């Protein structure tokens, strides 16, 4: 069984518990060291800052409590454990709320950029015919038609493909995802850059959560 001294040595703050792991991915204008305002970034960064501050406070409390000779080691351990539980609850609630906010925004951006909307005039009236025609073409000719459509901004053709189940297009999964990626980069460059930042921030927040000392 570990002694109190050994338990004390285990209490430290992981470098991953730091809001800078989130801030690193924030958007910055050229020449500006401060990140651009982004509510999702601020929520995650604030949650990791709270986690860091709570972790440091918990380590300080543990060091002071274990060094206090006026109370038995068991009482000190209970005091530290109670503080850790309460700290963990505060941080977990803040971080979970921030992560849910980011998850919602990521899902929204993915939905908005998934495919072109139906044409305002003809809607999806010719979508099936477009897909059937493309499906009947050899792979190289179908690829050329799609490349030409992207180059000419023919969203009727691109939309008919991207809005449909893959099996109706005659394309392989990798081909379809490549087309979606190209469409997104062409039609939604700003949104895709933000989506990439948010995904990286979200992943960084998971790493910080895993290494927190009390949860």
PyMOL commands that set and color helices and strands:
alter all, ss='L'
color gray80, all
select helices_A, chain A and resi 4-10+20-23+39-67+73-112+127-136+139-151+155-162+166-168+173-187+189-210
alter helices_A, ss='H'
color red, helices_A
deselect
rebuild
show_as cartoon
